[in-house]
Amino acid sequence: MSNDPRAALQALVSAFEEHLVAASNRRSDDDPAVDGAYIAIADAFDAYEEALYDAYDEVTPLTVFAEEDDSDDDSDDEDEDDSEDDEELLEDNEMLDEDLVDEEDYEDLDDADGARSAR
């Protein structure tokens, strides 16, 4: 395996191109060519990320998610899990929104506006 980030990047781009070809020629929902290309993208990305880090102590803002085998799961449970995740996400976003604006920063502006309108 090469630790050259440029070579790893080229391999990742090639994996994306092969996935596009496989997806456009898909013969069924479980086409092994598409599945293989999917895995090749994940592997090429991991190699690129490792080479980039080794060479420059840098990472990308991307994450490869492992595909979970949920064939044994009941679809009702899956929907319930999704709604719980959405609630957690919403709660996180609400917390972040509150942290974005500090009302104390604007108190001086409000006081100044009130003094101007009183004139």
C-alpha positions as CSV (number, residue, x, y, z in Angstrom):
1,M,0.0,0.0,0.0
2,S,1.3,3.4,-1.0
3,N,1.6,6.2,1.5
4,D,1.6,8.8,-1.2
5,P,-1.5,10.9,-0.7
6,R,-1.7,11.8,-4.4
7,A,-1.7,8.1,-5.5
8,A,-4.2,7.3,-2.8
9,L,-6.4,10.2,-4.0
10,Q,-6.3,8.9,-7.6
11,A,-7.2,5.4,-6.4
12,L,-10.2,6.9,-4.5
13,V,-11.4,8.8,-7.6
14,S,-11.0,5.6,-9.6
15,A,-13.1,3.8,-7.1
16,F,-15.8,6.4,-7.4
17,E,-15.8,6.1,-11.2
18,E,-16.0,2.3,-11.0
19,H,-19.0,2.6,-8.6
20,L,-20.7,4.9,-11.0
21,V,-20.2,2.4,-13.9
22,A,-21.5,-0.4,-11.7
23,A,-24.5,1.5,-10.5
24,S,-25.4,2.5,-14.0
25,N,-25.2,-1.1,-15.1
26,R,-27.0,-2.6,-12.1
27,R,-28.8,-5.8,-12.8
28,S,-30.7,-6.2,-9.5
29,D,-31.0,-4.6,-6.0
30,D,-28.3,-7.0,-4.8
31,D,-25.9,-6.7,-7.7
32,P,-22.5,-7.9,-6.5
33,A,-20.7,-5.5,-8.8
34,V,-22.3,-2.5,-7.0
35,D,-21.6,-4.0,-3.6
36,G,-18.0,-4.6,-4.5
37,A,-17.6,-1.1,-5.8
38,Y,-19.2,0.3,-2.6
39,I,-16.6,-1.6,-0.5
40,A,-13.8,-0.4,-2.9
41,I,-14.8,3.2,-2.2
42,A,-14.7,2.7,1.6
43,D,-11.3,0.9,1.3
44,A,-9.8,3.5,-1.0
45,F,-11.1,6.3,1.3
46,D,-9.5,4.7,4.3
47,A,-6.2,4.4,2.4
48,Y,-6.4,8.1,1.3
49,E,-7.2,9.3,4.8
50,E,-4.3,7.3,6.3
51,A,-1.8,8.5,3.6
52,L,-3.0,12.1,4.1
53,Y,-2.5,11.9,7.8
54,D,0.9,10.2,7.5
55,A,2.2,12.8,5.1
56,Y,0.6,16.0,6.5
57,D,-1.0,15.2,9.9
58,E,-4.3,16.1,8.1
59,V,-7.7,14.5,7.9
60,T,-10.9,15.0,5.9
61,P,-14.2,16.0,7.3
62,L,-15.7,12.7,6.0
63,T,-16.6,9.5,7.7
64,V,-17.2,6.0,6.2
65,F,-20.1,4.4,7.9
66,A,-20.2,0.6,8.2
67,E,-23.2,-1.0,6.7
68,E,-25.2,-2.9,9.3
69,D,-26.9,-6.1,8.6
70,D,-30.5,-5.4,9.7
71,S,-32.2,-8.3,7.9
72,D,-33.0,-9.8,11.3
73,D,-34.4,-6.6,12.7
74,D,-38.1,-5.8,12.6
75,S,-38.9,-2.7,10.5
76,D,-41.1,-1.3,13.2
77,D,-38.1,-1.2,15.6
78,E,-36.0,0.4,12.9
79,D,-38.5,3.3,12.5
80,E,-38.6,3.7,16.3
81,D,-34.8,3.9,16.4
82,D,-34.8,6.5,13.7
83,S,-37.3,8.8,15.5
84,E,-35.2,8.5,18.7
85,D,-32.1,9.6,16.7
86,D,-34.0,12.5,15.2
87,E,-35.1,13.6,18.7
88,E,-31.5,13.5,19.9
89,L,-30.4,15.4,16.9
90,L,-33.0,18.0,17.4
91,E,-32.1,18.4,21.0
92,D,-28.5,18.8,20.1
93,N,-29.3,21.5,17.5
94,E,-31.5,23.4,19.9
95,M,-28.7,23.4,22.4
96,L,-26.3,24.6,19.7
97,D,-28.7,27.4,18.6
98,E,-28.9,28.7,22.2
99,D,-25.1,28.8,22.4
100,L,-24.7,30.8,19.1
101,V,-26.3,34.0,20.4
102,D,-25.4,35.4,23.8
103,E,-28.2,37.8,24.7
104,E,-25.8,39.7,27.1
105,D,-23.8,40.8,24.0
106,Y,-26.9,42.7,22.8
107,E,-28.0,44.4,26.0
108,D,-25.8,47.4,25.4
109,L,-27.2,47.8,21.9
110,D,-30.8,47.6,23.3
111,D,-29.9,50.3,25.8
112,A,-28.4,52.5,23.1
113,D,-31.4,52.1,20.9
114,G,-33.7,53.1,23.8
115,A,-31.7,56.2,24.5
116,R,-31.8,57.2,20.8
117,S,-35.6,56.8,20.5
118,A,-36.1,58.8,23.7
119,R,-34.5,61.8,22.1
